[in-house]
Amino acid sequence: MEKLPSLHLSRRGLIGAIGTLAFVAAARPSFAAGSVMSFDELYGKFGVLGLEFSDKVKRLAGQEISMKGFMAPPLKAEAQFFVLTEVPMSLCPFCSSDADWPDNIVVVYLSEKQTFVQPRQTIEVRGTLEYGSWTDPDTGFVSLLRIRQAEYSAV
Amino acid sequence: MRTFLAAFAATTMLAGAAQATTVYPLDRATILAGSPFDFKVELNKQVKPEDVKITVNGQDYKTVLGGEAQFVELEKGKEDKALGSALLLRGLKISAPGAYKVEVAAGDETKSVTWNVYETAGQPKAKNIIFLLGDGLSVAHRTAARIMSKGMTEGKANGRLNMDDLERMAFIGTSATNAVDTDSANTMSAFMTGHKTAVNAIGVYADRTPASLDDPRVETFGEAVRRTTKKSIGIVATAEVEDATPAAVVSHTRNRNDKADVVGMLLDVKPEVLLGGGSAYFLGKEVPGSKRKDNQDYIKLFQDAGYKLATDKNELAANASAEGNLLGLFHTGNMDVTLDREFLKKGTVDKFPNQPGLVAMTKVALDRLSKNPDGFFLMVEGSSIDKMSHPLDWDRAVIETIEFDQAIGVAREFQKSHPDTLIVVTGDHTHGVSIIGTVDDDKPGTEMREKVGTYAEAGFPNYKDENGDGYPDKIDVSRRLFLSANNGPDHYETFRPKLDGPFVPAVQNEKKEYVANEQYKDVPGAVFVQGNIPKTGDSGVHAVDDVVLQSAGPGSEEFHGYMEQSDVYRVLADTFALGAKQTN
């Protein structure tokens, strides 16, 4: 007798959870914050004569995505943008204007200035995906992949 | 490391600006007769042109140097800081050998320098030169390479490296004009111009103005070979082809990071063979993977200039004996190291799975260059000995040394059938590394430092090479060589090879300090090693110790005792008789 209500509740909770999951999954294409991008999915092809963005990048351009990675040390203590890297960077890719451009990074433009986090801390960035060459008018920096109007949090 | 070097260069440049009047070339410069160079005088004060008096060996400088210097009323530094007046005369040549005393007087400033202009043999001693440079090649690297590759029984090596049998040798001092410690740019520039220069500079004296491409130039060996001979030029590296060492064969910049500009300078000189990594600087900025800031397509510009292009091992092999110039680019950045490329398949090998190695590249370069009846100059760089020593990844650095030695073997084979070839093998600087014994996993206990064997406790390592390829079949054997760094950032010593990919010893924190990478903290037995260089440094640094140069073939008799890097150039120039015009 005692077990029945709890069983009933559990089942209801379970059904509810399934329902929510199904709803999110179904709604993902039209809902803003859904698509998760990983560093492995950025490029479809690597080659000496250039890289090619993946179909997923092309498909999700202009949409909101989320991506996990590490914050590379920014140029200034409080910057409007930083670089999201796949692994904690031992070299700051923006320390000098001559810096090399690793393939496994994405530039993140924040919707508002946020403070720096430890480079060893995994963060999740949410914002609008953009690809193609773009030169930052303030720093002259050329980037190929960006997340704009972004915000981030430690995970 | 780059950041550290840049900051270092900036401080030393500022210090230089506060000193006395400077004349370029510097005092005690050695200059190849007939070789073009830029003459610059930097005064500390702003003066009028009529107040400046310059004589060379007591005569008016215009008579001796054959031209009038452009007077710059006021040079400006960063933020328009007034630096003083300057005089600049570009591209002058001195044909007659001898001592040239240059005296400058302007108001209360005076300066005197003496240059030594030298001639060379009238006839070449060798038809070909193969210059093999192990970047960062230290004595510990070669000792470890010999033991890992050949083995050791009862204290005697079971075999010899190819470099062990180069009979003539010298110790080479590697210091820069602005520092006791050097970098690859300064040393290779000295090897390739006969002039020492500052850290980060290539083919120029480092002047006080901020622009990096306008500094007083000196002729490179590549340019001198072009000017005086019909020989071919080859450049082979496992780094980016626009990295300091390959760049220094032909380029001029105060800042080795001007890689996009270096690609243009490579195209200006057009080496017949150019093989390595670094395609990112050949691609216009619209192409994903590009590191250019303009849309110049240098792949196309090289092709338009008659180059065949190879982008992987198969295309390189297909081009081995073809005619014409060859551009081989096998990675957007530095090529993967041998341990990752051939054995572990780590690093970026999944993205660039078909990269050739240094041995294959050297063979193709020799096949093609040797078609020229007038001979050739080939520079081969084992680039990643250094690139793996900075992050203290000693196993990768030693495997690179073995590969470099196998490339030396290819050169020695060529020399057997072409005895009119000078082979030079050297490093450009050393690293602070030594072998101090072994690490034996079978010693009792869990603390790894207790498994380090020194003196009699070390025994011998148990690497095996059963397939006879010259590389140990595995590097994580139970009793392995223990190489230790004498400098570095905070890091974790794991006492084990890094099988998951190259070691990243330190990462930056929010204070821009490099701290130990905690990724290695939980490796069983890992111990924290406190750094002993400034916290701005992310990796181990170059050592000031002399490098060993070894050589064989005609011209090699000139290498002996202690020499400066800049003296090496003179031997190369003498071997090709570049002080005596051969073609016009």
Interface residues (C-beta under 8 A of the other chain):
Chain A: Y43 F46 G47 V48 L49 G50 L51 E52 F53 P73 V87 P88 M89 S90 L91 C92 C95 S96 D98 A99 D100 W101 P102 D103 F116 V117 Q118 P119 R120 G132 S133 T135 G140 V142 L144
Chain B: M1 R2 T3 A6 N255 N257 D258 K259 S279 A280 L283 K285 E286 V287 P288 G289 S290 K291 R292 K293 I299 T311 D312 L329 F330 H331 T332 G333 K351 F352 P391 V504 P505 A506 V507 Q508 N509 E510 K512 Y514 N517 E518 Q519 D538 S539
